[in-house]
Amino acid sequence: MEEEKTGCNCEKHTIRTEEERRKLMNRLSRIEGQIRGIKGMLERDAYCPDILTQSAAVNAAVNAFNKELLASHIRHCVVRDMKEGHDEVIDELVATLQKLMK
């Protein structure tokens, strides 16, 4: 039931190189810093358009993270599964793309 809440398929894992993991973690750390910055702006009663500009930057950063992770997933996981005859990976990819495009 927890899988439904989080969307996590806990039976599957992705092995990443240290460099891939480091790049993704660095992106997330920058996003985390941007979020902390927005919280600070709210605490200081910053002007709404200034906060919205920073919020838009966070959205762009999250989208960039998603694009990088999705590209890696297609290049590695999807290709591997297709080569192994696991065609259901295409349905999983389509469902993932639909979630990202909401």
N, C-alpha and C positions, 0 to 999 in steps of 0.2 A: 504494500500500500504506500510506503514511503516513496517508492519509485515514481508513483503517479504525481505526488506533490512536487517533487524536485525535478522531474523529467530525467533523472539519472538512470542510466542503464548500468547498474552496478556489476553486472556479469561481464561486461566488456571493459577492456583497458587499452590505452594507447601508450606505447613505449615511445618516448621522445628523447632526442639527443639532449645533452646538457645545454648546448647552445640554443636549441629550440625552446627548451623550458626557460632558460635565462631570458631570452627575448620576450617571451609571453609574460613572464613574471615582471620584467621591467615595465612593459606596457601597463600592466595592472597596477603597479606601484605608482606610476605617473597618474593614472586615472584616480587612484585613491587619494593622491595629493591634491588633485583638482577638486575632488568632492570635499575634502577638508577645507580647501580655499573657499568654496561656495558656502560651507557652513559658517566659516569666519565672516564672510560678507554679510550673511543674515544676522549674525550676532552684532555686527557693527551697523546694522540698518542701512546697508548699501542701497544705492538706487536700483530699482527693479530692472531696468534695461541692462545695467551692468551685470547683474546676477544672471539674467537670461542669456547674455552673451557667453558667460562662463559655462552655463548649463549646455548651451549649444556646442561648445568646445568639448565637453564631456561626452555628449552624444557622438560627436565625430570620432573621438578617441575610442569609444566602445565599438563603433562600427568598424574602425580600422583593426581593432583586436579581433573582432568576429571574422573579418575578411581574411586575415592572416591564418587564423585557426581553421577556417573552412577550407582554404586552399591547401593547407597541410593535410587535412582530413581526406580531401579528394585525392591528392597525390599519393598518399600512403595507404590509409585504411580502405578507401573505396576500391582503389586499384588492386590491392592485395586480396580483398574479399571477392572481387570479380574474377581474378585469376584462379581463386580457389573454388569457383563455381557457386558462390553465395550471392546469387542475383537479388536476394531480398534487400541487400545493402542499398539498392537504388530506391526502393520504397522508403527506406529509412532516411536517405538523403533528401528525397522530395519532402518528407514530413518535416525534416529539420529546416529546409529552405522556407517552407510555408510558415513555420514559427518565426523565423527571422524577418519575414516580410510583413508581419502584422503591424 
